[in-house]
């Protein structure tokens, strides 16, 4: 068959009993139910089977499904990994190198846990004050009102305020300023040292090594989890090179798979990863893959929320 469903996961944890029940993830009980649904209705395939099919080998079975996990969270190891092993399923795990080499939080995760710890209207208010307070030092930044009009655009999962906070702190503000603001908000609302929090949040090298030993696939998700398509070319290449060096133990450098952070890429990014040995690229475009028609460096994925027991959107996309 030429059709491939790809499900995308981030947090897979016991949300009801955790310290951050508002974090956007798939609760362990729902994850367990979803895997049961997949067993009954799909053929869960491994990454090696997908690559073989792309290279003219054996065709994928009907209702083929690939399971992908982004960002290297510890609950992917403590929750997802055992449940996959029980069912004989492979997961493909894409891990930013910075998470386990520096014991530093990715900016995206600072934002996640700030959003899970404070009311959105309060965060938007704080962000407005901080942007205006720094406007003299960063005259290239549009006014707060202009930023709000441009980036406060809700999507299928988040309201305007949440999207605004994410975009401003992920990519819109200059890196130095967004790091400063994200650190201040994290200290104010989360109040845990970054080093301690990161050791609790992410897998370490031993976790990754064990998962690979037992058949899980490990891929590249950048080093610093940047919006790669927005970076200057030299910075983009530096980030990818650093990711490849960091993940050297876990990947085949002549045939590795890229999962673009935030689903963000450009023709320049694709050209460079091809040069460096990448054989497949995963985006966040919401569609089912057509192995014949789709560019292998721009494969779309569905969110785990597109499948039962959360929804039946996978039928409609």
N, C-alpha and C positions, 0 to 999 in steps of 0.2 A: 504493500500500500504506500501511497505517496503523502498521506496525511500524518502529521505528528502534533499531538497536544503536548505543550510544555507548561507545567505548573510551577509558579514562583512562590517561594516561602522566604520569610525573614525570621521573626521570632516564633518559636514553637515552644510554649511554656505553660505552666499552670497559672494562668492569669488570675483566676479567682482567689487563689491563696498567696499570691506574690505581693511584693511591696509596691509594685506599679501596675495595678489592675487596668489602668487606662492606656497602657502601651498598646499600640496597634499590632497585634499578632494573632496567631491562631491558637486558641486554647487547646491544651493537650487532649481533652476529651473529644473535641471536634476534630482534631488532627487524627486521632485514632479512628473515629467514625469515617473520616474521609479516606483513609487508607483502606478500610474495609470496603468502601464503595468502589475504590479503584480496583481492588482485587476481583470484585464481582462484575465490573463493567468495562474495564480497560485491560490492555496488555502493557504492564509497566516494563519499559525497556531500559537498558543501560546506555551510557554515553558511547561506549565502544560499538554497540550495535548501530547507533545513529551515524557515527562516522563511517562505519563499514558500508551502510546503505548509501551514503552520500558519495562514496568512492566507487560505486558500481557493484558492491557486493550483495549480500542477501537482503531482500526487501523487508521492510518492517511489517509486523503483523497488523491486522485491522485494529483500530482504536489504540494505536501505540501512544504511550504516555511517558514523558521524561520528567523526573522530579528534580528541581533545582532549588538550592538554598543559598541565599546571599548573606554576606557580611561576617560569617565566622562566629556566630554567637554560641556561648557555652550550652544553651538549651538545645541547639542542633545536635550536640554531642550527647547530652544527658537524656534528652527526650526523643528526638527524631531518630538518631542512630540506632538505639535498641529496638524501636518499633519497626524500623526498616529491616533490621536483621531478622526479627521474628518472622517476617513475611517473605524473606528472600528477595527483597527489593534493593536496588541501588539508588542512592541519592548522589547528586552532583553538587559539591560544595565549593563556593567561590569566595575566597578569603582575602581581604586586603592585607598586604604584608605588614603594614604598620601595627595591626591589632595585636600581634603576638611577638613582635620584635622590640617594641618601644614601651609597652604597657601604657600607651596613651590612647585616649578616647578619640575616635573619629568625630569630626564636627557634626556629622549627620546624627550620631548617637547622643551627643550633648543636646541637640535640638529635640530628639525624640523624648528624652527623659525630662527635659524642661516642660515640654508640651503635656507630658503625662503627670506633671506635678503642680501645675498652676492653671487657673482659669484663662481661657484664650483672650478674653477682653482685657485682662490685666497685662498679659504678655504684649498684646498689640500696643497698649498704652506705654509700657516700658520701652518698647522698641521705638516708638515715636519720639520719646524724650531723648533716647540715646542717639538716634540719627540726627536730631536737631542740635544736640550738644556738640556733636562732632562735625557739623556742617562746615565750619570755618577751616578745619584742618583738611577736609576732603571736598574742595569746591567742585570737583568733577561729578559728584553725586547729585542726581536730580533732587528736587524738593521731596519731602515726605509725601505730600499730596500727590505728586506725580508718580512716585513709587507705588503708592496705594492703588491708584487708578490703573497702573500697568500690571501689577503682580497679584492683586487680591482677586483672583479668579478661581472659584470653587471647581473641584473636579468630582469624580464619582465617589471618592472616599472622604474628602476633607472639605470643610467650609472655607469661606474667603479668608478669615483671619488666620486659620492654620496654614493654608497655602502661602499666604503673605509671609508669615514668619519663616516658613521653610525656605522659600525662594530667596528672601533677603539674606538669610544667614548661611545658605548653601552656596550661593554663586553670585548674587547681584552686587553686594558690597565688596570693596577691595578686601583681599584676604586678611591683611593685617587688622582691619577694623572689624570684620565679621568674627575673627577669632577672639578679639578683645571683648566684643559684646556677648558672644556665646559663652565665654568663660565667666563673665559677670553674672549672666542669667543662671548658669549652672550652679555657681556658688550660692546664689541667692535662693534658688528654689529646690535644688537637690542637696547641696551641702555636704557632699562626700568628696574626699580627695580623688583627683582624676586617676592616679595610679592604682589606688585601692579599687575604685569602681571598675576600671578596665580589666583588672585581674579577675573580677567576678563576672564580667560581661562576656568576655571572649574566650574561645578555645586557645590553648597553648600548643606548642609544637608537638608535645607528646600525644595530645588528643588527635591532632591532624594525622600524625604518623599511624596511630592505631586504626583510625577510620580507613585510611588508605590500605593498610595491611588486610583488613577484612572486606575489601572490595568496593569501597566507596570511591567515587571519582573526585579528584581535586583540580580546580581550575583557577584562573587568574581573575581578580576583581580590582586591578590597580594596586598601587601601594598606599596612597593617601586617600583613596576614595574620592578623587576629584571628578568634576564634570570634564572629562577628557577632551570632548569636542570644543570646549570653550577656552582651553589653555593655549598659550603660545606654543609653537611647535617644539621648541627645545625643552620646555618644561614637561610637555606631554611625553616626549621620548624618555626623558629622565625618569618620570614616574613609572612608565612601563618597564624600562630596563631594571629599575630597582625592585619592582614586583617580581620580575622573572628571576633575578638573583636570589631574592628572599625565598621564593617558592621552589627553588631548584631541586630540592630533595623530593618534591611531591609531583612534579610534572615531567613530561617528555618535552624537552625544549624544541624538538623538531616537529611536534604535533600536539600543540596545546590549545586549550579552549579559553576564549575571552568572554567575560560577562561584563558589559559596560556599566560602571556605576551610574545610577540614575537613568540607565538606558541611553546615555548621552555619548554620541560619537560624531565623527566627521569623515569625509573621504580621506583626509590626511591621516587620521587615526587608523582607519582600515588599511591604508597602504602600508603604514609602518608595522602594524601587527602581522600582516602577511609576510613582510620582509623578515620578521623575527621568528617565523615558524608557526604562527597561529593558523588553525585549520577550521575554526568555527567561531562565530560571534553571536552573542545573545543580547537582545534588546528588551525593552519593556512595551513595545507596541502590542496592543491587545488583539491578537488574532490566532488562528490555528495555522501551523506551518504547512506549506505546500512544498515538499522536498524537490519538486521539479521546477517550480516557478520562483521560489524565494531565493534571494541572495544568501549564500551560506554565512555571510558575515553580518546579516541583519535579521536573524531569526526572531520572530515575535514570540511572546509568552503570555499565558493567561495567569491571572492572580489566583492564589488558592481560594480566595473568596468567590471566584467564578464557578466553583464546583460545590456539589452537595457536601455537607449539610448546610452550607452557607447560602448557596443559590444554585440556579441552573443556567447561569449566563453562558456557560461553555457551549450550550446548544445553539445559542443565538448569535454568537460572534462569527 
